[in-house]
């Protein structure tokens, strides 16, 4: 196995990368006290499809993302920014993990955590790196 192949196996797949907005949809829905069925009905999709979206197992179309945003009180830019922030955190987290003795085989578990948990881990690793220098 080449180094490049090994790196590509650690990183989230392109489908996984595009699924970071699912938890944001769930968070917004829950903050507004909406059930899955409430939001599904308002946006014209099935409960099972909305559940898959929130779990990151499906990719919403631009049109659906716009409808979800309208119902949740955010514009589509919110989802774009959420994705951008998650990409930045994941890139910085990967860089920090490279400087640890944590086996690369467990890295995917870190990237599967919520954005808040990944930020907290990143902050911990960065402060630990600063303290160790």
C-alpha positions in Angstrom: 0.0 0.0 0.0 1.4 3.4 -0.9 1.4 6.3 1.5 -1.2 8.1 -0.7 -3.5 5.1 -0.5 -3.0 4.9 3.3 -3.9 8.6 3.6 -7.0 8.3 1.5 -8.2 5.5 3.7 -7.9 7.6 6.9 -9.8 10.6 5.6 -13.5 10.7 5.3 -14.8 9.8 1.8 -16.2 12.6 -0.4 -19.7 11.4 0.6 -18.8 11.6 4.3 -17.3 15.0 3.9 -20.4 16.3 2.3 -22.5 15.0 5.1 -21.4 17.4 7.9 -24.5 19.5 7.5 -26.8 16.7 8.6 -26.0 17.3 12.3 -26.6 21.0 11.8 -30.0 20.3 10.4 -30.8 18.1 13.4 -29.5 20.8 15.8 -31.6 23.5 14.3 -34.7 21.2 14.2 -34.3 20.3 17.9 -33.6 23.9 18.9 -37.0 24.8 17.4 -38.7 22.0 19.1 -39.7 20.3 15.9 -40.0 16.6 15.5 -38.7 14.7 12.5 -42.3 14.3 11.3 -43.0 18.0 11.7 -40.0 19.1 9.6 -40.5 16.3 7.1 -44.1 17.3 6.6 -43.2 21.0 6.2 -40.6 20.3 3.6 -42.5 17.6 1.7 -40.1 14.7 2.3 -40.4 11.4 4.2 -39.4 11.1 7.8 -37.0 8.3 6.9 -35.3 10.5 4.3 -35.0 13.4 6.8 -33.5 10.9 9.3 -31.0 9.7 6.8 -30.1 13.4 6.0 -29.5 14.2 9.6 -27.4 11.1 10.1 -25.3 12.0 7.1 -26.4 9.0 5.0 -27.9 11.0 2.2 -27.0 14.2 0.3 -29.7 16.8 0.1 -30.2 18.6 -3.2 -29.7 22.4 -3.3 -33.5 22.8 -3.6 -34.2 20.7 -0.6 -31.4 22.4 1.4 -33.1 25.7 0.5 -36.5 24.4 1.7 -35.0 23.1 4.9 -33.3 26.4 5.5 -36.5 28.3 5.0 -38.3 26.1 7.5 -35.5 26.3 10.0 -35.0 30.1 9.7 -31.5 30.1 8.0 -30.4 30.8 4.5 -28.4 28.4 2.4 -25.3 30.3 3.3 -25.5 28.9 6.8 -25.1 25.4 5.5 -22.2 26.5 3.2 -20.5 28.1 6.2 -21.1 25.1 8.4 -19.4 22.9 5.8 -16.5 25.3 5.4 -16.0 25.4 9.2 -16.1 21.6 9.5 -13.5 21.3 6.7 -11.2 23.8 8.4 -11.5 22.0 11.7 -11.0 18.6 10.2 -7.9 19.7 8.3 -6.4 21.3 11.5 -7.3 18.2 13.5 -5.6 15.9 11.1 -2.4 18.1 11.2 -2.5 17.9 15.0 -3.1 14.2 15.1 0.0 13.7 12.9 2.0 15.0 15.8 0.7 12.5 18.3 1.3 8.8 18.9 -2.5 8.1 18.4 -2.7 5.2 16.0 -4.0 6.3 12.6 -6.4 3.4 12.6 -8.6 5.2 15.2 -8.6 8.6 13.5 -11.8 7.9 11.6 -13.6 7.7 15.0 -12.4 11.3 15.8 -13.7 12.6 12.5 -17.1 10.9 13.1 -17.6 12.9 16.3 -19.8 16.1 16.3 -18.2 19.3 15.2 -18.3 20.5 18.8 -16.4 17.5 20.0 -13.8 17.8 17.1 -13.3 21.5 18.0 -12.7 20.6 21.7 -10.3 17.8 20.7 -8.5 20.2 18.4 -8.2 22.9 21.1 -6.9 20.3 23.5 -4.3 19.1 21.1 -3.2 22.6 20.2 -2.9 23.7 23.8 -1.0 20.5 24.6 1.4 21.1 21.7 2.0 24.7 22.9 2.6 23.6 26.4 5.1 20.9 25.3 7.3 23.3 23.3 
